Amino acid sequence: MRFKKILVALDRSEIGQQVFEEALDLAKLTQASLMLLHVLSSEEEGSPYVPMLSNMDYYPGLSSQSFELYQKQWDTFKNLGIQMLQSFCAQANAAGVTTEFTQNVGNPGRVICDLAHSCDADLIVMGRRGHSRLMELFLGSVSNYVLHHAPCSVHVVHLSVTPKIDEVVKETTSAFSVN
């Protein structure tokens, strides 16, 4: 199958690099262009917590301080997302793959499916966090939502579990150390 446009749903988790690399390899093989997407969502690891406004009546200054702190954290979160997208976009362009990016706010599953539809993507490449079945029951799963609502094919990347060389050396060394 030949793809023309691949939508790559990225976040800043450890699987993000792997998702990007697989999408880039597919784009090179099929001469497709890439649309990189980062969804700003409270569901993403590292996103700022929304301040609780329940004490607003008792401590009016506290709520404005909390909101200002939240706004600063949110701006940092947004900037880190843009930096990630710019870095991946530069890597893809250097590899000869036409690439653009966008960062949107909202529910990740819906945003991914809506963008896939509006940009006429032939394929969505995304990662899976690997929550336990119980966590997915309560929280839902972005990949599960996308699999059931996407207007095109979906390729789900699972986190590889190969240990890093230095971690293996460290574990081996500590296993043989004598106290």
C-alpha positions as CSV (number, residue, x, y, z in Angstrom):
1,M,0.0,0.0,0.0
2,R,1.2,3.5,-0.8
3,F,0.5,6.2,1.8
4,K,0.4,9.9,0.8
5,K,0.0,11.5,4.2
6,I,0.8,10.0,7.6
7,L,-0.5,11.7,10.8
8,V,1.9,11.1,13.7
9,A,0.4,11.6,17.1
10,L,3.2,12.4,19.6
11,D,3.6,13.1,23.2
12,R,6.6,13.7,25.4
13,S,6.6,10.2,26.9
14,E,9.4,7.7,26.3
15,I,7.5,6.1,23.4
16,G,7.4,9.4,21.5
17,Q,10.8,8.9,19.9
18,Q,9.9,5.4,18.8
19,V,6.6,6.5,17.3
20,F,8.4,9.2,15.3
21,E,11.1,6.8,14.1
22,E,8.6,4.2,12.9
23,A,6.5,6.9,11.1
24,L,9.6,8.4,9.5
25,D,10.7,4.9,8.2
26,L,7.2,4.4,6.8
27,A,7.2,7.8,5.1
28,K,10.6,7.1,3.5
29,L,9.4,3.7,2.2
30,T,6.2,5.0,0.8
31,Q,7.3,8.6,-0.2
32,A,4.5,10.0,2.1
33,S,4.6,13.3,3.9
34,L,4.2,13.6,7.6
35,M,1.9,15.7,9.8
36,L,3.2,15.7,13.3
37,L,0.6,16.3,16.0
38,H,1.0,17.1,19.8
39,V,-2.2,17.4,21.7
40,L,-2.1,19.6,24.8
41,S,-4.2,17.7,27.3
42,S,-4.3,17.3,31.1
43,E,-4.1,13.6,30.4
44,E,-0.5,13.8,29.2
45,E,2.3,13.0,31.7
46,G,3.9,16.2,32.8
47,S,0.9,18.5,32.2
48,P,0.3,21.1,34.9
49,Y,-2.5,20.5,37.4
50,V,-5.5,22.8,37.2
51,P,-5.7,24.8,40.5
52,M,-8.5,24.1,42.8
53,L,-10.7,27.2,43.2
54,S,-12.8,26.0,46.2
55,N,-11.1,28.3,48.7
56,M,-11.6,31.4,46.5
57,D,-14.1,33.0,48.8
58,Y,-11.9,32.7,51.9
59,Y,-8.5,33.5,50.3
60,P,-9.0,35.6,47.1
61,G,-5.3,36.3,46.7
62,L,-4.6,32.5,46.7
63,S,-6.7,31.8,43.7
64,S,-5.0,34.5,41.5
65,Q,-1.5,33.2,42.6
66,S,-2.5,29.7,41.9
67,F,-3.9,30.7,38.5
68,E,-0.7,32.6,37.6
69,L,1.5,29.7,38.6
70,Y,-0.7,27.3,36.5
71,Q,-0.5,29.7,33.5
72,K,3.3,29.8,33.7
73,Q,3.4,26.0,33.9
74,W,1.0,25.7,31.0
75,D,3.1,28.1,28.9
76,T,6.2,26.0,29.7
77,F,4.2,22.8,28.8
78,K,3.1,24.3,25.5
79,N,6.7,25.5,24.6
80,L,8.2,22.1,25.4
81,G,5.6,20.5,23.0
82,I,6.5,23.0,20.2
83,Q,10.2,22.4,20.7
84,M,9.6,18.6,20.4
85,L,7.6,19.1,17.2
86,Q,10.2,21.4,15.7
87,S,13.0,19.0,16.5
88,F,11.2,16.0,14.9
89,C,10.2,18.1,11.9
90,A,13.8,19.2,11.4
91,Q,15.0,15.5,11.6
92,A,12.3,14.4,9.0
93,N,13.1,17.3,6.7
94,A,16.8,16.5,6.9
95,A,15.9,12.9,5.9
96,G,14.1,14.2,2.8
97,V,10.6,13.8,4.1
98,T,8.1,16.7,3.7
99,T,6.9,17.4,7.2
100,E,4.6,19.9,8.9
101,F,3.4,20.0,12.5
102,T,0.6,21.3,14.7
103,Q,-0.1,21.5,18.4
104,N,-3.8,21.5,19.4
105,V,-5.6,21.6,22.7
106,G,-8.3,19.1,23.6
107,N,-9.3,15.5,24.0
108,P,-6.4,13.5,22.4
109,G,-8.5,10.8,20.7
110,R,-11.0,13.3,19.2
111,V,-8.3,15.8,18.1
112,I,-6.3,13.0,16.4
113,C,-9.4,11.7,14.5
114,D,-10.6,15.2,13.6
115,L,-7.2,16.1,12.2
116,A,-6.8,12.8,10.3
117,H,-10.1,13.6,8.6
118,S,-9.4,17.3,7.9
119,C,-5.8,16.7,6.5
120,D,-6.9,13.5,4.5
121,A,-4.4,11.3,6.3
122,D,-4.1,7.7,4.9
123,L,-2.5,6.4,8.2
124,I,-2.3,7.4,11.8
125,V,0.9,6.3,13.7
126,M,0.6,6.6,17.5
127,G,1.9,5.0,20.6
128,R,0.2,3.0,23.3
129,R,1.0,3.7,27.0
130,G,0.3,0.2,28.1
131,H,-2.1,1.0,31.0
132,S,-3.4,-2.1,32.8
133,R,-6.9,-3.2,31.8
134,L,-8.3,-1.8,35.0
135,M,-6.7,1.7,34.3
136,E,-8.1,1.6,30.8
137,L,-11.5,0.7,32.1
138,F,-11.6,3.8,34.3
139,L,-9.5,6.3,32.2
140,G,-10.2,5.0,28.7
141,S,-7.5,4.6,26.2
142,V,-6.6,7.1,23.5
143,S,-5.3,4.4,21.2
144,N,-8.5,2.4,21.7
145,Y,-10.7,5.5,20.9
146,V,-8.7,6.2,17.7
147,L,-8.8,2.6,16.6
148,H,-12.6,2.8,16.7
149,H,-13.2,6.3,15.4
150,A,-10.4,7.0,12.9
151,P,-11.3,7.7,9.3
152,C,-8.2,5.8,8.1
153,S,-5.8,2.9,9.1
154,V,-4.1,3.1,12.4
155,H,-0.6,1.8,13.3
156,V,-0.1,1.4,17.1
157,V,3.5,1.4,18.3
158,H,4.2,-0.5,21.5
159,L,7.0,0.5,23.8
160,S,10.0,-1.8,23.2
161,V,11.3,-3.4,26.4
162,T,15.0,-3.8,25.4
163,P,17.2,-2.7,28.3
164,K,19.8,-0.1,27.6
165,I,23.4,-1.3,27.5
166,D,24.6,0.9,30.4
167,E,21.6,-0.3,32.5
168,V,22.6,-3.9,31.9
169,V,26.3,-3.2,32.8
170,K,25.2,-1.3,35.9
171,E,22.9,-4.2,37.0
172,T,25.6,-6.8,36.2
173,T,28.2,-4.8,38.1
174,S,26.0,-4.4,41.2
175,A,25.1,-8.1,41.1
176,F,28.8,-9.0,41.4
177,S,29.9,-6.3,43.9
178,V,30.9,-7.6,47.3
179,N,30.0,-5.8,50.5
